[in-house]
Amino acid sequence: MSIQKIAKLTPKTTALFVCDIQERFKGVIWQYPSVISVASKMIKASKHLDIPVVVTEQYPKGLGPTVAELDVSDAVLNVPKTKFSMLVPEVHETLKKHNTKSVLLLGIESHVCVLQTALDLLENDYDVHVLADGVSSTNYPEIDIALARMRQAGAVVTTSESALFQLVQDKNNDTFKGISNLVKEYQDASRVGLLFKKANAANL
């Protein structure tokens, strides 16, 4: 019997990936405002936890820049791409530079760019934590199928709140108050039920 990898999160070896949350997808992606809210919370949390943020934009000439609601000015990398996966050479080098072992992954679309990013990261021996409340697609049914596929491949499907408290670990941690306040501020957007009222295929 094989032993399953635990894949715990620690700030020093974790990076946040923000996948293609761009202007032209507004009004197209299912529950997009909620995805943007979760991304905003995680970007702010990264500052408290000193976690590097990597941002990509899929063909920005046609799909526009990252949405104005997200402040990605402190990202260690913000790279345009045409490849669906975020794991382009610049991103791979950034992960090596920061000694990254685990990636928190959110963005769109869950069944295309997010899925292919997760698979590429797993193939390169990174632990992948997909934030279920921070991903979406144009067509709702694609979300559950993509999450199930990523879990089957070895990714951890979790939520933004769960991941944040794993990173904090202890109420006496200096980051606890800031993270706790962020969680309260964004609580409505973080409820998995908002995005996954009908979720069943992924068994969340």
C-alpha positions as semicolon CSV with decimal commas, in nm:
position;residue;x (nm);y (nm);z (nm)
1;M;0,000;0,000;0,000
2;S;0,144;0,340;-0,101
3;I;0,164;0,626;0,149
4;Q;-0,013;0,942;0,034
5;K;0,185;1,266;0,048
6;I;0,056;1,502;0,317
7;A;0,146;1,829;0,138
8;K;0,142;2,072;0,431
9;L;0,178;2,446;0,377
10;T;0,454;2,664;0,522
11;P;0,502;3,033;0,430
12;K;0,875;3,009;0,356
13;T;0,824;2,757;0,075
14;T;0,484;2,865;-0,060
15;A;0,393;3,089;-0,354
16;L;0,057;3,230;-0,463
17;F;-0,037;3,191;-0,831
18;V;-0,298;3,430;-0,974
19;C;-0,404;3,286;-1,307
20;D;-0,539;3,516;-1,581
21;I;-0,795;3,719;-1,383
22;Q;-0,840;3,973;-1,663
23;E;-1,077;4,252;-1,762
24;R;-1,228;4,095;-2,074
25;F;-1,366;3,803;-1,872
26;K;-1,603;4,029;-1,678
27;G;-1,962;3,928;-1,743
28;V;-1,847;3,597;-1,891
29;I;-1,704;3,392;-1,604
30;W;-1,952;3,236;-1,362
31;Q;-1,949;3,424;-1,026
32;Y;-1,647;3,627;-1,139
33;P;-1,687;3,895;-0,865
34;S;-1,646;3,622;-0,603
35;V;-1,329;3,492;-0,770
36;I;-1,191;3,847;-0,776
37;S;-1,274;3,894;-0,407
38;V;-1,098;3,572;-0,307
39;A;-0,797;3,671;-0,517
40;S;-0,789;4,014;-0,351
41;K;-0,796;3,855;-0,006
42;M;-0,514;3,616;-0,091
43;I;-0,297;3,890;-0,242
44;K;-0,340;4,099;0,073
45;A;-0,270;3,794;0,288
46;S;0,051;3,728;0,098
47;K;0,189;4,056;0,231
48;H;0,120;3,953;0,590
49;L;0,274;3,610;0,532
50;D;0,562;3,727;0,309
51;I;0,460;3,488;0,032
52;P;0,566;3,569;-0,327
53;V;0,284;3,633;-0,572
54;V;0,310;3,524;-0,936
55;V;0,060;3,672;-1,183
56;T;-0,002;3,575;-1,545
57;E;-0,216;3,729;-1,816
58;Q;-0,337;3,522;-2,108
59;Y;-0,289;3,710;-2,436
60;P;-0,343;4,054;-2,274
61;K;-0,353;4,224;-2,615
62;G;-0,690;4,061;-2,672
63;L;-0,811;3,981;-2,319
64;G;-0,689;4,292;-2,139
65;P;-0,481;4,334;-1,823
66;T;-0,545;4,194;-1,477
67;V;-0,870;4,341;-1,339
68;A;-0,838;4,682;-1,180
69;E;-0,980;4,551;-0,851
70;L;-0,660;4,353;-0,787
71;D;-0,345;4,531;-0,673
72;V;-0,068;4,317;-0,818
73;S;0,199;4,587;-0,798
74;D;0,396;4,386;-0,542
75;A;0,394;4,062;-0,741
76;V;0,742;3,916;-0,786
77;L;0,643;3,837;-1,145
78;N;0,365;3,951;-1,376
79;V;0,407;3,787;-1,713
80;P;0,198;3,780;-2,033
81;K;0,162;3,441;-2,199
82;T;-0,001;3,251;-2,482
83;K;0,057;2,908;-2,331
84;F;-0,243;2,798;-2,127
85;S;-0,033;2,679;-1,832
86;M;0,124;2,939;-1,604
87;L;0,444;2,736;-1,588
88;V;0,630;2,931;-1,855
89;P;1,012;2,959;-1,825
90;E;1,003;3,290;-1,634
91;V;0,766;3,141;-1,376
92;H;0,972;2,825;-1,341
93;E;1,283;3,032;-1,271
94;T;1,099;3,240;-1,012
95;L;0,990;2,927;-0,826
96;K;1,349;2,803;-0,814
97;K;1,475;3,143;-0,697
98;H;1,230;3,144;-0,405
99;N;1,285;2,778;-0,314
100;T;0,916;2,714;-0,365
101;K;0,774;2,374;-0,281
102;S;0,401;2,450;-0,260
103;V;0,176;2,661;-0,480
104;L;-0,159;2,813;-0,390
105;L;-0,347;2,828;-0,719
106;L;-0,651;3,040;-0,807
107;G;-0,795;3,206;-1,117
108;I;-0,959;3,111;-1,444
109;E;-1,058;2,914;-1,630
110;S;-1,065;2,615;-1,401
111;H;-1,081;2,358;-1,682
112;V;-0,816;2,519;-1,906
113;C;-0,540;2,740;-1,765
114;V;-0,585;2,644;-1,400
115;L;-0,601;2,273;-1,478
116;Q;-0,300;2,277;-1,708
117;T;-0,102;2,482;-1,455
118;A;-0,182;2,231;-1,181
119;L;-0,080;1,936;-1,397
120;D;0,247;2,099;-1,501
121;L;0,333;2,189;-1,141
122;L;0,255;1,837;-1,021
123;E;0,466;1,692;-1,300
124;N;0,754;1,905;-1,174
125;D;0,711;1,781;-0,815
126;Y;0,546;2,088;-0,664
127;D;0,264;2,049;-0,413
128;V;-0,045;2,216;-0,557
129;H;-0,326;2,356;-0,343
130;V;-0,619;2,461;-0,561
131;L;-0,845;2,715;-0,391
132;A;-1,193;2,593;-0,478
133;D;-1,355;2,924;-0,384
134;G;-1,106;3,110;-0,606
135;V;-1,151;2,932;-0,939
136;S;-1,426;2,939;-1,199
137;S;-1,512;2,892;-1,565
138;T;-1,749;3,030;-1,825
139;N;-1,962;2,716;-1,805
140;Y;-2,049;2,613;-1,451
141;P;-2,034;2,232;-1,505
142;E;-1,669;2,258;-1,608
143;I;-1,567;2,362;-1,254
144;D;-1,656;2,039;-1,075
145;I;-1,503;1,826;-1,348
146;A;-1,179;2,027;-1,342
147;L;-1,152;2,010;-0,962
148;A;-1,206;1,635;-0,970
149;R;-0,941;1,598;-1,241
150;M;-0,688;1,801;-1,042
151;R;-0,757;1,603;-0,725
152;Q;-0,722;1,277;-0,918
153;A;-0,382;1,396;-1,044
154;G;-0,261;1,467;-0,690
155;A;-0,355;1,828;-0,617
156;V;-0,506;1,929;-0,284
157;V;-0,847;2,090;-0,334
158;T;-0,903;2,329;-0,046
159;T;-1,040;2,676;0,032
160;S;-0,875;3,013;0,079
161;E;-0,964;3,030;0,448
162;S;-0,839;2,680;0,522
163;A;-0,511;2,747;0,341
164;L;-0,455;3,075;0,525
165;F;-0,497;2,924;0,869
166;Q;-0,268;2,636;0,772
167;L;-0,005;2,897;0,690
168;V;-0,059;3,082;1,020
169;Q;-0,059;2,757;1,227
170;D;-0,083;2,922;1,569
171;K;-0,298;3,192;1,730
172;N;0,022;3,334;1,881
173;N;0,175;3,379;1,538
174;D;0,241;3,747;1,466
175;T;0,039;3,718;1,143
176;F;-0,275;3,579;1,308
177;K;-0,454;3,908;1,375
178;G;-0,401;4,044;1,025
179;I;-0,508;3,720;0,860
180;S;-0,808;3,681;1,091
181;N;-0,925;4,033;1,008
182;L;-0,888;3,963;0,635
183;V;-1,091;3,645;0,666
184;K;-1,371;3,836;0,841
185;E;-1,358;4,116;0,584
186;Y;-1,396;3,876;0,290
187;Q;-1,610;3,611;0,457
188;D;-1,905;3,628;0,216
189;A;-1,685;3,579;-0,089
190;S;-1,500;3,294;0,078
191;R;-1,801;3,076;0,139
192;V;-1,762;2,777;-0,086
193;G;-2,141;2,753;-0,106
194;L;-2,151;3,078;-0,302
195;L;-1,954;2,922;-0,584
196;F;-2,051;2,560;-0,538
197;K;-2,417;2,545;-0,442
198;K;-2,466;2,245;-0,665
199;A;-2,119;2,091;-0,638
200;N;-2,122;1,714;-0,633
201;A;-1,876;1,568;-0,879
202;A;-1,572;1,688;-0,685
203;N;-1,720;1,584;-0,347
204;L;-1,605;1,900;-0,172
